[in-house]
């Protein structure tokens, strides 16, 4: 859940800005705003400026994983000869993976579950395209004039009036 909130915070950001933001969260200079999984999440002044939520935390472990993933994606982009300064996070998605089971020992000889909650992270970086300028001879599209539709009932009424 922490990873999902951190991923939504960096969605659509340029690569460099996302890396800087995650490093700031690890150092507790900026907070991650929690929107969906925000029950029992405390309010913090750092989260007030983030997309309309005052609830926030500093999920360091999740941010480290995302930062490593961004670094890996950046090196993959360099291998494909992409300009890393123009990269932005086009798509990021976090899905729950299968839980891993361990056991914890309880009172009176009982054994309880001790589950971990791993996740799958899907990330796509794209190069931002430069805007294309309009040519000198290019014409703007003119709106098509359409006749107003008239119902059969109205047409019959007008026909009767005309006779």
DORO-652150 format. One record per atom (N, C-alpha, C): atom name; residue in one letter; x, y, z; residue number from 1. Coordinates in steps of 0.1 Angstrom, whole numbers, plus 2048, in hexadecimal, padded with zeros to 3 digits. Layout:
BEGIN
  a r   u   v   w   k
 CA a   X   Y   Z NUM
...
//
This chain:
BEGIN
  a r   u   v   w   k
  N x 808 7F4 800   1
 CA x 800 800 800   1
  C x 809 80D 800   1
  N x 814 80C 808   2
 CA x 81D 818 808   2
  C x 823 81A 7FA   2
  N x 826 80F 7F3   3
 CA x 82D 80F 7E6   3
  C x 823 815 7DC   3
  N x 816 811 7DD   4
 CA x 80C 817 7D4   4
  C x 80B 826 7D6   4
  N x 80A 82A 7E2   5
 CA x 809 839 7E4   5
  C x 815 840 7DF   5
  N x 821 83B 7E1   6
 CA x 82D 841 7DD   6
  C x 82E 841 7CD   6
  N x 829 836 7C7   7
 CA x 829 836 7B8   7
  C x 820 840 7B3   7
  N x 814 842 7B9   8
 CA x 80A 84B 7B4   8
  C x 810 85A 7B5   8
  N x 818 85C 7BF   9
 CA x 81E 869 7C1   9
  C x 828 86D 7B6   9
  N x 82F 863 7B0  10
 CA x 838 866 7A6  10
  C x 833 864 798  10
  N x 827 85F 796  11
 CA x 821 85D 789  11
  C x 821 86A 781  11
  N x 826 869 774  12
 CA x 826 874 76B  12
  C x 832 87E 76D  12
  N x 83A 87C 778  13
 CA x 845 885 77A  13
  C x 851 882 770  13
  N x 859 88C 76E  14
 CA x 865 88A 767  14
  C x 86E 881 76F  14
  N x 877 879 769  15
 CA x 87F 870 770  15
  C x 888 876 77B  15
  N x 88F 881 778  16
 CA x 898 888 781  16
  C x 890 88D 78D  16
  N x 884 893 78B  17
 CA x 87C 898 795  17
  C x 877 88D 79F  17
  N x 873 882 799  18
 CA x 86E 877 7A1  18
  C x 879 871 7AA  18
  N x 885 870 7A4  19
 CA x 891 86B 7AC  19
  C x 894 875 7B8  19
  N x 894 882 7B5  20
 CA x 896 88C 7BF  20
  C x 88C 88B 7CA  20
  N x 87F 88A 7C6  21
 CA x 874 889 7CF  21
  C x 875 87D 7D8  21
  N x 878 871 7D3  22
 CA x 879 865 7DB  22
  C x 885 866 7E5  22
  N x 890 86D 7E0  23
 CA x 89B 86F 7EA  23
  C x 897 878 7F5  23
  N x 88F 882 7F2  24
 CA x 88B 88B 7FC  24
  C x 881 884 806  24
  N x 879 87B 801  25
 CA x 870 874 80A  25
  C x 878 86B 813  25
  N x 883 864 80E  26
 CA x 88B 85C 817  26
  C x 892 864 821  26
  N x 896 871 81E  27
 CA x 89C 87A 828  27
  C x 892 881 830  27
  N x 885 87F 82E  28
 CA x 87A 885 836  28
  C x 87A 894 833  28
  N x 87D 898 827  29
 CA x 87C 8A6 823  29
  C x 86F 8A9 81C  29
  N x 869 89F 816  30
 CA x 85C 8A0 810  30
  C x 854 893 814  30
  N x 846 894 813  31
 CA x 83E 889 817  31
  C x 836 884 80B  31
  N x 832 877 80D  32
 CA x 829 871 803  32
  C x 81B 872 808  32
  N x 812 878 800  33
 CA x 804 87A 804  33
  C x 7FD 86C 802  33
  N x 7F5 869 80B  34
 CA x 7EE 85C 80B  34
  C x 7DF 85F 807  34
  N x 7DA 859 7FC  35
 CA x 7CD 85C 7F8  35
  C x 7C3 851 7FA  35
  N x 7C7 845 7F5  36
 CA x 7BE 839 7F6  36
  C x 7BF 832 803  36
  N x 7CC 82E 807  37
 CA x 7CE 826 813  37
  C x 7D1 830 81E  37
  N x 7C8 838 823  38
 CA x 7CB 843 82C  38
  C x 7C4 841 839  38
  N x 7BF 835 83C  39
 CA x 7B9 833 84A  39
  C x 7C5 832 854  39
  N x 7C3 839 85F  40
 CA x 7CD 839 86A  40
  C x 7DB 840 865  40
  N x 7DB 847 85A  41
 CA x 7E7 84F 856  41
  C x 7E5 85C 85C  41
  N x 7F0 861 863  42
 CA x 7EF 86E 86A  42
  C x 7F1 879 860  42
  N x 7ED 885 864  43
 CA x 7EE 891 85C  43
  C x 7FC 897 85E  43
  N x 801 89D 854  44
 CA x 80E 8A4 855  44
  C x 80E 8B0 84C  44
  N x 814 8BA 851  45
 CA x 815 8C7 849  45
  C x 81C 8C5 83C  45
  N x 825 8BC 83B  46
 CA x 82C 8BA 82E  46
  C x 823 8B5 823  46
  N x 818 8AF 827  47
 CA x 80F 8A9 81C  47
  C x 804 8B2 818  47
  N x 804 8BE 81E  48
 CA x 7F9 8C7 81B  48
  C x 7F9 8CC 80C  48
  N x 805 8CE 807  49
 CA x 806 8D4 7F9  49
  C x 805 8C9 7EF  49
  N x 803 8BC 7F2  50
 CA x 803 8B1 7E9  50
  C x 7F5 8AD 7E5  50
  N x 7F0 8B2 7DA  51
 CA x 7E4 8AD 7D4  51
  C x 7D8 8AC 7DE  51
  N x 7D6 8B5 7E6  52
 CA x 7CA 8B5 7EE  52
  C x 7C9 8AB 7FA  52
  N x 7D3 8A7 7FF  53
 CA x 7D3 89E 80B  53
  C x 7DC 8A2 815  53
  N x 7D8 8A2 822  54
 CA x 7E1 8A6 82D  54
  C x 7E7 89A 834  54
  N x 7E3 88E 82F  55
 CA x 7E8 882 836  55
  C x 7F4 87D 82E  55
  N x 7FF 87B 835  56
 CA x 80B 876 82E  56
  C x 815 86F 837  56
  N x 81E 868 830  57
 CA x 828 860 837  57
  C x 835 861 82F  57
  N x 83F 85A 834  58
 CA x 84C 859 82E  58
  C x 850 84B 82C  58
  N x 84A 843 823  59
 CA x 84D 835 821  59
  C x 85B 833 81B  59
  N x 865 832 824  60
 CA x 873 831 81F  60
  C x 875 824 817  60
  N x 871 819 81C  61
 CA x 874 80C 815  61
  C x 86E 80C 807  61
  N x 861 811 805  62
 CA x 85B 811 7F8  62
  C x 862 81B 7EF  62
  N x 866 826 7F5  63
 CA x 86D 830 7EC  63
  C x 87B 82B 7E8  63
  N x 882 823 7F0  64
 CA x 88E 81E 7EC  64
  C x 88C 814 7E0  64
  N x 882 80B 7E1  65
 CA x 87F 802 7D6  65
  C x 87C 80A 7C9  65
  N x 873 814 7CA  66
 CA x 870 81C 7BE  66
  C x 87C 823 7B8  66
  N x 884 828 7C1  67
 CA x 891 82F 7BD  67
  C x 89A 826 7B5  67
  N x 89B 819 7BB  68
 CA x 8A4 80F 7B4  68
  C x 89E 80C 7A6  68
  N x 891 80B 7A6  69
 CA x 88A 807 799  69
  C x 88C 813 78F  69
  N x 88B 81F 793  70
 CA x 88D 82A 78A  70
  C x 89B 82B 785  70
  N x 8A5 828 78E  71
 CA x 8B3 828 78A  71
  C x 8B5 81D 77F  71
  N x 8AF 811 782  72
 CA x 8B0 806 778  72
  C x 8AA 80A 76B  72
  N x 89E 810 76B  73
 CA x 897 814 75F  73
  C x 8A0 81F 757  73
  N x 8A6 827 75F  74
 CA x 8AF 832 759  74
  C x 8BB 82B 751  74
  N x 8C1 821 757  75
 CA x 8CC 81B 751  75
  C x 8C7 813 745  75
  N x 8BB 80D 745  76
 CA x 8B6 806 739  76
  C x 8B3 810 72E  76
  N x 8AF 81C 732  77
 CA x 8AD 827 727  77
  C x 8BA 82B 721  77
  N x 8C4 82C 729  78
 CA x 8D1 830 724  78
  C x 8D6 825 71A  78
  N x 8D4 819 71D  79
 CA x 8D8 80E 714  79
  C x 8D0 80F 707  79
  N x 8C4 814 707  80
 CA x 8BC 815 6FB  80
  C x 8BE 823 6F4  80
  N x 8C8 82A 6F8  81
 CA x 8CC 837 6F3  81
  C x 8C1 841 6F4  81
  N x 8B9 841 6FF  82
 CA x 8AF 84C 701  82
  C x 8B5 857 709  82
  N x 8B0 863 707  83
 CA x 8B4 86E 70F  83
  C x 8AE 86E 71D  83
  N x 8B6 86C 727  84
 CA x 8B1 86A 735  84
  C x 8AC 876 73B  84
  N x 8AF 882 735  85
 CA x 8AA 88F 73B  85
  C x 89C 891 736  85
  N x 897 88B 72C  86
 CA x 88A 88C 727  86
  C x 880 881 72B  86
  N x 885 878 734  87
 CA x 87C 86D 738  87
  C x 872 872 743  87
  N x 866 86C 742  88
 CA x 85C 86E 74C  88
  C x 855 861 74F  88
  N x 84F 860 75A  89
 CA x 848 854 75E  89
  C x 83A 854 758  89
  N x 839 84C 74D  90
 CA x 82C 84B 746  90
  C x 822 842 74D  90
  N x 827 837 752  91
 CA x 81E 82E 759  91
  C x 825 827 765  91
  N x 81E 827 770  92
 CA x 823 81F 77B  92
  C x 817 819 782  92
  N x 819 80C 785  93
 CA x 80E 805 78B  93
  C x 813 7FB 796  93
  N x 80C 7FA 7A1  94
 CA x 810 7F1 7AC  94
  C x 805 7E8 7AF  94
  N x 808 7DB 7AE  95
 CA x 7FE 7D0 7B0  95
  C x 803 7C8 7BC  95
  N x 7FA 7C2 7C4  96
 CA x 7FD 7BA 7CF  96
  C x 802 7AC 7C9  96
  N x 80D 7A7 7CF  97
 CA x 812 79A 7CB  97
  C x 80D 790 7D5  97
  N x 811 783 7D3  98
 CA x 80D 779 7DC  98
  C x 813 77B 7E9  98
  N x 80C 779 7F4  99
 CA x 812 77B 802  99
  C x 81B 76F 805  99
  N x 825 772 80D 100
 CA x 82F 768 811 100
  C x 82C 765 820 100
  N x 82C 758 823 101
 CA x 828 754 830 101
  C x 834 751 839 101
  N x 833 756 845 102
 CA x 83C 751 850 102
  C x 833 74F 85C 102
  N x 839 74B 867 103
 CA x 831 749 873 103
  C x 836 750 87F 103
  N x 82D 754 888 104
 CA x 831 75A 894 104
  C x 82B 752 89F 104
  N x 832 752 8AA 105
 CA x 82E 749 8B5 105
  C x 826 751 8C0 105
  N x 81A 74C 8C3 106
 CA x 811 754 8CB 106
  C x 810 74D 8D9 106
  N x 808 753 8E2 107
 CA x 806 74E 8EF 107
  C x 7FF 740 8EF 107
  N x 801 739 8F9 108
 CA x 7FA 72C 8FB 108
  C x 7FD 722 8F0 108
  N x 809 722 8EA 109
 CA x 80E 719 8E0 109
  C x 808 71A 8D3 109
  N x 801 725 8D0 110
 CA x 7FB 727 8C3 110
  C x 805 72D 8B9 110
  N x 802 72C 8AC 111
 CA x 80A 731 8A2 111
  C x 801 73A 899 111
  N x 806 746 896 112
 CA x 7FE 750 88E 112
  C x 805 753 881 112
  N x 7FE 759 878 113
 CA x 805 75C 86B 113
  C x 80D 769 86C 113
  N x 818 769 864 114
 CA x 821 775 864 114
  C x 823 777 855 114
  N x 81B 77F 84F 115
 CA x 81A 780 840 115
  C x 822 78D 83B 115
  N x 828 78C 830 116
 CA x 82E 797 829 116
  C x 825 79B 81E 116
  N x 826 7A8 81A 117
 CA x 81D 7AD 80F 117
  C x 826 7B3 804 117
  N x 82B 7AA 7FB 118
 CA x 833 7AF 7F0 118
  C x 82A 7B4 7E5 118
  N x 831 7BB 7DB 119
 CA x 829 7C1 7D0 119
  C x 831 7C0 7C3 119
  N x 829 7C1 7B8 120
 CA x 82F 7C2 7AB 120
  C x 82E 7D1 7A7 120
  N x 839 7D6 7A1 121
 CA x 83A 7E4 79D 121
  C x 83C 7E4 78E 121
  N x 834 7EB 786 122
 CA x 835 7EC 778 122
  C x 838 7FA 775 122
  N x 842 7FD 76D 123
 CA x 847 80B 76B 123
  C x 84A 80C 75C 123
  N x 845 817 756 124
 CA x 849 81A 748 124
  C x 84D 829 747 124
  N x 85A 82B 742 125
 CA x 85F 838 740 125
  C x 85E 83B 731 125
  N x 85B 848 72E 126
 CA x 85A 84C 720 126
  C x 862 859 71E 126
  N x 866 85B 712 127
 CA x 86D 868 70F 127
  C x 862 872 70B 127
  N x 863 87E 711 128
 CA x 85A 889 70E 128
  C x 85D 88E 700 128
  N x 853 88E 6F7 129
 CA x 854 893 6EA 129
  C x 854 8A2 6E9 129
  N x 85B 8A7 6E0 130
 CA x 85B 8B6 6DE 130
  C x 84E 8B9 6D6 130
  N x 848 8C4 6D9 131
 CA x 83C 8C8 6D2 131
  C x 83F 8CB 6C3 131
  N x 836 8C8 6BA 132
 CA x 838 8CA 6AC 132
  C x 831 8D7 6A8 132
  N x 839 8E0 6A1 133
 CA x 833 8ED 69D 133
  C x 82B 8EB 691 133
  N x 820 8F4 690 134
 CA x 817 8F4 685 134
  C x 81E 8FA 679 134
  N x 81C 8F4 66D 135
 CA x 822 8F9 660 135
  C x 81B 906 65C 135
  N x 821 90E 653 136
 CA x 81C 91B 64F 136
  C x 80F 919 647 136
  N x 80E 90F 63F 137
 CA x 802 90D 636 137
  C x 7F7 905 63D 137
  N x 7F9 901 64A 138
 CA x 7EF 8F9 650 138
  C x 7E2 900 653 138
  N x 7D7 8FA 651 139
 CA x 7CA 900 653 139
  C x 7C4 8FA 660 139
  N x 7BC 901 667 140
 CA x 7B5 8FC 672 140
  C x 7A9 8F5 66D 140
  N x 7A5 8EB 674 141
 CA x 799 8E3 671 141
  C x 78C 8EC 674 141
  N x 784 8ED 669 142
 CA x 777 8F5 66B 142
  C x 76C 8EB 670 142
  N x 764 8F0 679 143
 CA x 759 8E8 67E 143
  C x 74F 8E5 673 143
  N x 74A 8D9 673 144
 CA x 740 8D5 669 144
  C x 732 8D9 66D 144
  N x 72B 8E0 664 145
 CA x 71D 8E5 667 145
  C x 714 8D9 665 145
  N x 70D 8D5 66F 146
 CA x 703 8CB 66E 146
  C x 6F5 8D0 670 146
  N x 6EC 8CA 669 147
 CA x 6DE 8CE 66B 147
  C x 6D9 8C9 679 147
  N x 6D0 8D1 67F 148
 CA x 6CB 8CD 68B 148
  C x 6C1 8C1 689 148
  N x 6C2 8B7 692 149
 CA x 6B9 8AC 690 149
  C x 6AB 8AF 696 149
  N x 6A1 8AC 68F 150
 CA x 693 8AE 693 150
  C x 68C 8A1 694 150
  N x 685 8A0 69F 151
 CA x 67E 893 6A2 151
  C x 673 891 698 151
  N x 66E 884 696 152
 CA x 663 881 68D 152
  C x 657 888 692 152
  N x 655 888 69F 153
 CA x 649 88E 6A4 153
  C x 648 89D 6A1 153
  N x 653 8A4 6A2 154
 CA x 653 8B2 69E 154
  C x 651 8B5 690 154
  N x 657 8AC 687 155
 CA x 656 8AD 679 155
  C x 647 8AB 675 155
  N x 640 8A1 67C 156
 CA x 632 89F 679 156
  C x 62A 8AB 67D 156
  N x 62D 8B1 688 157
 CA x 625 8BC 68D 157
  C x 627 8C8 684 157
  N x 633 8CB 67F 158
 CA x 636 8D5 675 158
  C x 62E 8D3 668 158
  N x 62E 8C6 664 159
 CA x 627 8C2 658 159
  C x 618 8C5 659 159
  N x 612 8C2 664 160
 CA x 604 8C5 666 160
  C x 601 8D4 666 160
  N x 60A 8DC 66C 161
 CA x 608 8EA 66D 161
  C x 609 8F0 65F 161
  N x 612 8EB 657 162
 CA x 614 8F0 649 162
  C x 608 8ED 640 162
  N x 600 8E3 642 163
 CA x 5F4 8DF 63A 163
  C x 5E8 8E7 63D 163
//
